[in-house]
Amino acid sequence: MANSPIEPQFFDSFDGARLAWREVGEGRPVVMIHGYFSDATVNWIKYGHAAKVAAAGFRVIMPDLRAHGSSAKPHDAASYPPDVLMRDGFALIEHLGLTDYDLVGYSLGGRTAVRMMANGATPRRAVLSGMGYQGITATTGRGEYFRNVLTHLGSFPRGSSEWMTEAFLKTTGGDPVALLHILDTFVDTTPAELERIAAPTLVVNGADDDDNGSGEQLAAALQDALFQEVPGNHMSAVLKSELSDAIVAFVTT
């Protein structure tokens, strides 16, 4: 089941951009937002996370972010205003008429989930993964590593971190021009905004993942949050069953 293809469905976002999402399962909706360079299929479906959450009695809703996966990948800068991913998230919630749902995000998806909650989204529960305090509150310069990769494709030594990132880009069929624009959309969330987020939240990160700062510090900054470690680093934790085990345990309580 984990590798069964799930066909995309489409909707028009606030600016008319044609965006995709995939679904599996029935029950309480859980919106699961993937990370940068990835997509719903790679992040959530390929390694069995979506199937496991669905088996626990949930309707798993997995958007492809703008510039990713099956969604539109416009090349004009005007299609990437600040907080565009947050606005797309609200557009999906509105399109599906969701009022009682859980919200899960990995890496860029975690930042997007925080931006949604800081701007009024009220999920019953939230899970933030692959994300830390610094990646939420101080986004300036956060994308420079990826900007370097995207603007120097084909130039990195085999086996280097940049080479592996480029290899991942190739596996997902990423569009370098569109993905570069995403880096210009990040908006900081202030400590005061974090403190106002009331949804019970699980911050769950790989034990060796400090790519986006401290998960423990992020949990401490929220009103009602727990921190949990799972095996792996930023790239490998999302491949492991322990991640979806933690998600299921939290959203079923």
C-alpha positions as CSV (number, residue, x, y, z in Angstrom):
1,M,0.0,0.0,0.0
2,A,2.8,2.4,0.8
3,N,3.9,2.5,-2.8
4,S,0.5,2.5,-4.5
5,P,0.2,5.5,-6.7
6,I,-2.3,8.1,-5.5
7,E,-3.5,10.4,-8.3
8,P,-3.4,14.2,-7.6
9,Q,-6.5,16.4,-7.4
10,F,-6.3,20.0,-8.2
11,F,-7.6,23.4,-7.0
12,D,-7.0,27.0,-7.8
13,S,-5.2,29.0,-5.1
14,F,-5.9,32.6,-4.1
15,D,-4.0,33.9,-7.2
16,G,-5.3,31.3,-9.6
17,A,-2.2,29.1,-9.4
18,R,-3.2,25.4,-10.1
19,L,-2.1,23.4,-7.0
20,A,-2.3,19.7,-6.4
21,W,-3.1,17.5,-3.4
22,R,-3.4,13.8,-2.8
23,E,-5.6,11.9,-0.3
24,V,-5.7,8.5,1.3
25,G,-7.9,7.2,4.1
26,E,-11.1,8.3,5.8
27,G,-11.8,10.0,9.1
28,R,-10.6,13.2,10.8
29,P,-8.6,15.2,8.3
30,V,-4.8,15.4,8.8
31,V,-3.1,17.9,6.4
32,M,0.5,16.9,5.9
33,I,2.8,19.4,4.3
34,H,6.1,18.2,2.8
35,G,9.6,19.8,2.8
36,Y,11.6,21.8,0.3
37,F,12.7,20.0,-2.9
38,S,10.3,17.2,-2.0
39,D,6.6,16.5,-2.7
40,A,3.7,14.7,-1.1
41,T,4.6,11.4,-2.8
42,V,8.3,11.4,-1.8
43,N,7.8,12.9,1.7
44,W,4.7,11.0,2.9
45,I,3.7,8.2,0.5
46,K,6.9,6.5,-0.6
47,Y,8.1,5.5,2.9
48,G,4.7,4.5,4.2
49,H,3.9,7.4,6.5
50,A,0.6,8.3,4.8
51,A,-0.6,4.7,4.8
52,K,0.2,4.3,8.5
53,V,-1.7,7.5,9.4
54,A,-4.6,6.5,7.3
55,A,-4.7,3.1,8.9
56,A,-5.1,4.8,12.3
57,G,-8.4,6.2,11.1
58,F,-7.5,9.5,9.4
59,R,-8.2,11.2,6.1
60,V,-4.7,12.1,5.0
61,I,-4.5,15.2,2.8
62,M,-1.1,16.0,1.3
63,P,-0.6,19.1,-0.8
64,D,2.2,19.6,-3.2
65,L,3.5,23.0,-2.4
66,R,3.7,25.7,-5.1
67,A,6.8,25.0,-7.2
68,H,6.9,21.4,-6.2
69,G,5.5,18.0,-7.4
70,S,2.3,18.2,-9.4
71,S,1.6,21.8,-8.5
72,A,2.2,24.8,-10.7
73,K,5.8,26.0,-11.0
74,P,5.6,29.5,-12.4
75,H,8.8,31.2,-13.2
76,D,7.8,34.9,-12.6
77,A,8.8,36.4,-9.3
78,A,5.3,38.0,-8.9
79,S,4.0,34.5,-8.2
80,Y,6.1,34.2,-5.0
81,P,5.1,37.0,-2.7
82,P,6.1,36.7,1.0
83,D,4.1,34.0,2.9
84,V,2.7,32.6,-0.4
85,L,2.9,29.0,1.0
86,M,0.9,30.0,4.0
87,R,-1.7,31.6,1.8
88,D,-1.8,28.5,-0.4
89,G,-2.4,26.4,2.8
90,F,-5.4,28.5,3.7
91,A,-6.7,28.2,0.2
92,L,-6.6,24.4,0.4
93,I,-8.3,24.4,3.8
94,E,-11.0,26.7,2.4
95,H,-11.4,24.7,-0.8
96,L,-11.9,21.5,1.2
97,G,-14.1,23.1,3.8
98,L,-12.0,21.9,6.7
99,T,-12.9,23.1,10.1
100,D,-11.8,20.3,12.4
101,Y,-8.4,19.0,11.3
102,D,-4.8,18.2,12.4
103,L,-1.8,19.9,10.7
104,V,1.6,18.2,10.1
105,G,4.6,19.6,8.4
106,Y,8.2,18.5,7.7
107,S,11.0,21.1,7.3
108,L,9.6,23.8,5.0
109,G,6.2,22.2,5.7
110,G,6.8,22.7,9.4
111,R,7.6,26.4,8.8
112,T,4.5,26.7,6.6
113,A,2.3,25.1,9.3
114,V,3.7,27.6,11.9
115,R,3.0,30.5,9.6
116,M,-0.6,29.2,9.1
117,M,-1.1,29.0,12.9
118,A,0.5,32.4,13.5
119,N,-2.1,33.8,11.0
120,G,-5.2,32.2,12.5
121,A,-5.2,28.5,11.6
122,T,-6.7,26.5,14.5
123,P,-5.9,22.8,14.0
124,R,-6.9,20.5,16.8
125,R,-3.3,19.3,17.0
126,A,-0.1,20.1,15.1
127,V,3.1,18.2,14.5
128,L,6.2,20.1,13.4
129,S,9.1,18.0,12.2
130,G,12.6,18.8,10.8
131,M,12.2,22.3,12.1
132,G,13.8,24.3,15.0
133,Y,13.4,27.6,16.7
134,Q,16.0,29.4,14.5
135,G,14.4,28.1,11.3
136,I,11.1,29.8,12.4
137,T,12.3,33.0,14.0
138,A,15.3,33.9,11.8
139,T,14.7,32.9,8.2
140,T,17.1,35.4,6.6
141,G,19.9,33.5,4.9
142,R,18.3,30.1,5.7
143,G,18.1,29.2,2.0
144,E,21.6,30.2,1.0
145,Y,22.8,26.6,0.9
146,F,20.0,25.7,-1.5
147,R,20.5,28.9,-3.5
148,N,24.1,27.9,-4.0
149,V,23.1,24.4,-5.1
150,L,20.4,25.6,-7.5
151,T,22.6,28.2,-9.1
152,H,25.7,25.9,-9.5
153,L,24.1,22.7,-10.7
154,G,26.5,20.1,-12.0
155,S,29.6,21.6,-10.3
156,F,29.8,19.7,-7.0
157,P,32.2,16.9,-6.2
158,R,30.6,13.5,-6.1
159,G,29.5,12.5,-2.6
160,S,29.5,16.0,-1.3
161,S,26.5,17.4,0.6
162,E,25.7,19.6,-2.4
163,W,26.0,16.8,-4.8
164,M,23.6,14.7,-2.8
165,T,21.1,17.6,-2.6
166,E,21.3,17.9,-6.4
167,A,20.8,14.2,-6.7
168,F,17.6,14.5,-4.6
169,L,16.5,17.4,-6.8
170,K,16.8,15.1,-9.8
171,T,14.8,12.3,-8.2
172,T,11.9,14.7,-7.6
173,G,12.1,16.4,-11.0
174,G,12.5,19.7,-9.3
175,D,12.4,23.0,-11.3
176,P,15.4,25.1,-10.2
177,V,13.9,28.4,-11.3
178,A,10.7,28.0,-9.5
179,L,12.4,26.6,-6.4
180,L,14.8,29.5,-6.2
181,H,11.7,31.8,-6.0
182,I,10.5,29.9,-2.9
183,L,13.6,31.1,-1.0
184,D,12.3,34.7,-1.3
185,T,9.0,33.9,0.3
186,F,10.1,33.2,3.9
187,V,8.7,35.3,6.7
188,D,10.0,35.3,10.3
189,T,7.6,34.3,13.1
190,T,8.3,36.4,16.2
191,P,8.6,34.8,19.7
192,A,5.4,36.6,20.7
193,E,3.6,35.1,17.7
194,L,4.9,31.6,18.7
195,E,3.7,32.1,22.3
196,R,0.2,32.8,21.0
197,I,-0.1,29.5,19.2
198,A,-2.5,27.5,21.3
199,A,-2.8,24.2,19.4
200,P,-1.2,21.3,21.3
201,T,1.9,20.6,19.3
202,L,4.5,17.9,18.9
203,V,8.0,18.9,17.8
204,V,9.7,15.8,16.5
205,N,13.1,15.9,15.0
206,G,15.9,13.5,14.1
207,A,18.4,13.1,16.9
208,D,21.2,14.3,14.5
209,D,19.1,17.1,12.9
210,D,20.1,20.6,13.7
211,D,19.6,22.0,10.2
212,N,16.9,24.4,11.3
213,G,18.1,25.0,14.9
214,S,16.8,23.6,18.1
215,G,13.6,21.6,18.2
216,E,13.6,21.7,22.0
217,Q,13.8,25.5,21.9
218,L,10.9,25.6,19.5
219,A,8.7,23.4,21.7
220,A,9.6,25.6,24.7
221,A,8.5,28.7,22.8
222,L,5.0,27.4,22.1
223,Q,2.1,27.4,24.6
224,D,1.5,23.7,24.7
225,A,4.2,21.6,23.1
226,L,6.2,18.5,23.5
227,F,9.6,17.6,22.0
228,Q,10.5,14.1,20.8
229,E,13.6,12.7,19.1
230,V,13.5,10.0,16.4
231,P,16.6,8.4,14.8
232,G,18.3,10.1,11.9
233,N,19.4,13.5,10.5
234,H,17.4,16.0,8.4
235,M,17.5,13.8,5.3
236,S,17.2,10.4,6.9
237,A,14.7,10.9,9.7
238,V,11.9,11.3,7.2
239,L,12.6,7.9,5.8
240,K,12.1,6.1,9.1
241,S,8.9,4.5,10.5
242,E,9.6,6.1,13.9
243,L,8.5,9.5,12.4
244,S,5.0,8.3,11.5
245,D,4.8,6.3,14.7
246,A,5.3,9.5,16.6
247,I,2.8,11.4,14.4
248,V,0.1,8.7,14.9
249,A,0.7,8.5,18.6
250,F,0.2,12.2,19.0
251,V,-2.8,12.8,16.8
252,T,-4.7,9.8,18.2
253,T,-4.4,11.1,21.8
